[in-house]
Amino acid sequence: MRIILIGQAAFGAQVLEQLAQRGDNIVGAFAPVGKLGDPLKEVADKFNIPIYQVKTMKDPEVYQHYSRLKPDLGVMAFVTDIVPEKILEYPRLGTIQYHPSLLPKHRGGSAINWAIINGETETGITIFWPDKGIDTGPILVQKEVSITQDDTVGSLYFNKLYPAGVESLLEAVSLVIQGDAPRILQDESRATYEGLCGKGEAKIDWSQPSIKTYNLIRGTNPQPGAYTFLNGKQIRIFDSELFIGPGSGEPGQILDISEVGIKIAAIDGAILVKRVQPEGTTKMGAAEYAELEQLEIGTVFGE
């Protein structure tokens, strides 16, 4: 079976390497134009797989290269570009794609962020057959993973969704080769879609319940980074700890400063902020930031 992989970064590279190592016939790989040393290109070169680095899959010459390779199956491993329908439908057996949620929940490009921001305790991965919609095609494979209270976007992806996704894509390719790949229609009554989680969604409102603020912080860690303000300057907040209980200060007020971090009041508890990135600087421990800015108990964060 002739397979083409479309992907990028470490995830795409690992899927490509494991498919090649087990002997699948990879006739080509497509990836965004990247810097020298791109991991997917390195793997393609290692196994003598033709690699096409393109600005966008919508360029007319991409389809020309793709069709010349005459694939039987397309595999999309971490794709953020919009892939034209004629490329999706070109392979004889179709195209399969990885998505980091339990479709039809959390369609869209920030599925991991929104699962955490919403305070959910489980999510998962879906391998599906993409169509012209956004994450709407039939399901081939799904696997669930738990979301712990301490998970961030980074830990959830790298520790759980990444390995589950690689394993499931390999399983899905095997099912297609064996002729046993299902096409389970998504239940549209359960579908949710969220837009990209960007700066506009990451601003902290200290008057919200502490659990909501905590979920926002970890649901935007490391990107795009939840943020607040002090004296007109933006501070992005990353690692944190939740304290729920009777409020002991006005929302956004510093309750304590220690070597562990800065404890900031919410409406029904507090957030212990451990790592920050002040505007115009690199990330640092919150205790170091407090010392640099000579913060005092009683100082209030906000606009």
C-alpha positions in Angstrom: 0.0 0.0 0.0 1.3 3.4 -1.0 1.1 5.9 1.9 1.7 9.7 2.0 2.1 11.4 5.3 1.2 15.1 5.9 2.5 16.5 9.2 4.9 18.5 11.2 7.0 18.8 14.3 8.0 15.9 16.6 4.6 14.3 16.4 4.6 14.0 12.6 8.2 12.9 12.7 7.5 10.1 15.2 4.6 8.8 13.2 6.6 8.8 10.0 9.5 7.0 11.7 7.4 4.3 13.3 5.5 3.6 10.0 8.8 3.4 8.2 10.4 1.2 10.8 7.7 -1.3 10.7 7.9 -1.5 6.9 5.0 0.5 5.6 5.5 1.8 2.1 5.8 5.6 2.6 6.1 7.1 -0.9 6.2 10.8 0.2 5.8 13.3 3.1 4.5 16.9 3.1 5.4 19.4 5.8 5.3 23.2 6.2 8.4 25.1 5.2 10.5 25.0 8.4 14.0 25.8 9.7 17.0 23.6 9.1 16.9 20.6 11.3 13.1 20.1 11.2 12.5 16.7 12.8 10.1 15.4 10.1 12.6 16.2 7.3 15.3 14.5 9.3 13.3 11.3 9.5 12.3 11.5 5.8 16.0 11.9 4.8 17.0 9.0 7.2 14.6 6.6 5.4 15.1 8.1 1.9 11.4 9.2 1.8 10.7 12.1 -0.7 9.9 15.2 1.4 8.0 18.2 0.1 8.2 21.3 2.3 5.5 23.7 1.3 4.1 27.1 2.4 0.5 25.8 2.2 -1.2 22.6 1.0 -3.5 24.8 -1.1 -0.7 25.7 -3.6 -1.5 24.2 -7.0 1.9 22.6 -7.4 1.3 20.6 -4.1 -1.6 18.7 -5.7 0.6 18.0 -8.8 3.3 16.5 -6.6 0.8 14.7 -4.5 -1.1 13.1 -7.4 2.2 12.0 -9.1 2.9 9.8 -6.0 -0.4 7.9 -6.6 -1.1 7.2 -2.9 -3.5 4.6 -1.7 -3.9 6.3 1.7 -3.2 9.7 3.1 -2.2 10.1 6.8 -2.5 13.5 8.5 -0.3 13.7 11.6 -0.6 17.1 13.3 -1.8 19.3 10.5 -2.8 22.9 11.1 -3.1 23.9 7.4 -6.4 23.7 5.5 -6.0 20.7 3.2 -8.0 20.9 -0.1 -10.8 18.4 -0.5 -9.3 17.1 -3.7 -6.2 16.1 -1.8 -8.2 14.5 0.9 -10.2 12.5 -1.6 -7.4 11.6 -4.0 -6.1 8.4 -2.3 -7.9 5.2 -3.4 -8.7 4.4 0.3 -9.1 7.9 1.5 -7.3 10.0 4.2 -7.2 9.6 8.0 -6.4 12.4 10.5 -5.4 12.8 14.2 -7.4 15.1 16.4 -6.8 15.7 20.2 -10.3 15.3 21.5 -13.2 12.8 21.6 -15.0 14.0 18.6 -17.6 15.3 18.1 -16.7 17.3 21.2 -14.2 20.1 20.9 -14.0 20.5 17.1 -11.5 23.2 16.2 -7.8 24.0 16.6 -7.7 24.5 20.3 -9.4 21.4 21.6 -6.8 20.7 24.3 -7.1 24.2 25.7 -10.9 24.2 25.9 -11.2 20.8 27.6 -9.0 22.1 30.5 -10.5 25.6 30.6 -14.0 24.0 30.9 -12.8 22.0 33.8 -13.4 18.6 32.2 -11.9 15.4 33.7 -11.5 13.4 30.6 -10.7 13.9 26.9 -8.9 11.7 24.3 -7.9 11.4 20.7 -9.8 10.6 17.6 -8.5 9.2 14.3 -11.1 10.1 11.7 -11.8 10.4 8.0 -11.7 14.2 7.3 -14.1 15.7 4.9 -14.8 19.3 3.8 -16.2 20.2 7.3 -14.1 21.1 10.4 -13.4 17.9 12.2 -16.7 16.4 11.0 -15.8 13.2 9.2 -16.5 9.6 10.3 -14.6 8.1 13.2 -12.1 5.3 12.8 -10.4 5.0 16.2 -10.9 6.7 19.6 -9.1 6.5 22.9 -9.9 8.2 26.2 -7.4 9.8 28.6 -7.9 11.5 32.0 -7.4 15.1 32.8 -6.0 15.6 36.3 -6.5 18.7 38.4 -2.8 19.6 37.9 -2.7 19.0 34.1 -1.7 21.8 31.8 -2.0 21.9 28.0 1.7 20.9 27.9 1.4 18.0 30.3 -1.8 16.7 28.8 -0.5 16.8 25.3 3.0 15.5 25.8 2.3 12.9 28.5 -1.0 11.6 27.2 -2.4 12.8 23.9 0.9 12.7 22.0 1.7 9.0 22.8 -1.9 7.9 22.4 -2.1 9.7 19.1 1.0 8.1 17.7 -0.1 4.6 18.8 -3.7 5.2 17.4 -2.5 6.4 14.0 -0.4 3.3 13.6 -3.3 1.2 14.7 -5.6 3.0 12.2 -3.2 2.5 9.3 -3.1 -1.2 10.2 -6.9 -1.4 10.2 -7.0 0.3 6.7 -4.4 -2.2 5.4 -6.4 -5.1 6.8 -9.6 -3.8 5.3 -11.2 -3.5 8.8 -11.3 0.3 9.2 -14.7 1.5 10.4 -16.4 4.7 9.4 -18.6 5.6 12.4 -20.7 8.8 11.8 -20.3 11.5 14.4 -23.3 12.2 16.6 -24.2 15.8 15.6 -26.4 16.2 18.7 -23.3 16.0 20.9 -21.1 18.2 18.7 -19.3 21.3 20.1 -17.0 23.7 18.3 -14.7 26.4 19.8 -12.6 28.9 18.0 -8.9 29.3 18.5 -7.8 30.0 22.1 -5.8 33.2 21.8 -5.0 36.3 23.8 -8.5 37.5 23.8 -9.6 34.4 25.7 -6.7 34.3 28.1 -7.2 37.4 30.2 -7.7 36.7 33.9 -10.8 38.2 35.7 -9.9 37.9 39.4 -13.5 38.4 40.4 -14.4 34.9 38.9 -14.5 31.8 41.1 -10.9 30.6 41.9 -11.5 27.2 40.1 -12.4 29.1 36.9 -9.2 31.2 37.1 -7.1 28.2 37.9 -8.5 26.3 34.9 -7.9 29.2 32.6 -4.3 29.4 33.7 -3.5 25.7 33.2 -5.7 25.7 30.0 -3.4 28.3 28.4 -0.1 27.0 29.7 2.2 27.2 27.8 0.2 28.9 25.0 -1.2 31.5 24.7 -0.5 32.2 28.4 -3.1 33.6 30.8 -2.4 37.2 31.7 -3.2 40.0 34.1 -1.9 43.5 34.6 0.0 45.5 37.3 0.7 49.2 36.9 -0.3 49.0 33.3 2.2 46.2 32.4 1.1 42.8 31.3 2.2 39.7 33.3 1.6 36.2 31.9 1.0 33.5 34.5 2.0 29.9 34.0 2.4 27.4 36.8 0.0 27.8 39.7 -1.8 26.1 42.6 -5.5 26.3 43.6 -6.8 27.3 47.1 -10.6 27.2 47.6 -12.1 28.6 50.8 -13.5 31.8 52.3 -12.1 34.9 50.6 -9.6 36.9 52.6 -8.9 39.8 50.3 -10.3 41.7 47.4 -10.0 39.9 44.0 -6.6 40.3 42.5 -5.0 41.3 45.8 -1.7 39.8 47.0 -2.2 37.8 50.2 1.2 36.4 50.7 4.7 36.4 49.1 7.0 33.5 49.8 9.9 31.6 48.2 7.2 29.4 46.5 5.4 32.2 44.8 2.7 34.9 45.1 -0.7 34.1 46.6 -3.4 36.2 44.9 -7.0 36.4 46.1 -10.0 35.3 44.0 -13.7 35.8 45.0 -13.8 32.5 46.8 -10.2 31.5 47.5 -6.8 32.2 46.0 -4.3 31.2 43.4 -0.7 30.6 44.3 1.3 31.8 41.2 4.6 30.1 40.8 5.9 31.1 37.4 5.4 34.3 35.4 6.6 36.2 32.4 6.5 40.0 32.8 6.1 42.1 29.7 9.3 42.3 27.7 11.2 39.7 29.7 11.6 35.9 29.8 9.8 33.5 32.1 10.9 33.5 35.8 9.9 32.2 39.2 7.1 34.3 40.8 9.3 34.9 43.9 12.0 36.4 41.7 9.5 38.6 40.0 8.1 39.8 43.4 11.6 40.7 44.5 12.5 42.5 41.3 9.3 44.5 41.4 9.4 44.9 45.2 5.8 43.7 45.5 4.0 44.0 48.8 1.1 42.2 50.4 -2.0 44.2 49.6 -1.0 45.1 46.0 -3.8 44.4 43.6 -3.5 42.9 40.1 -5.9 43.9 37.4 -6.4 46.7 34.8 
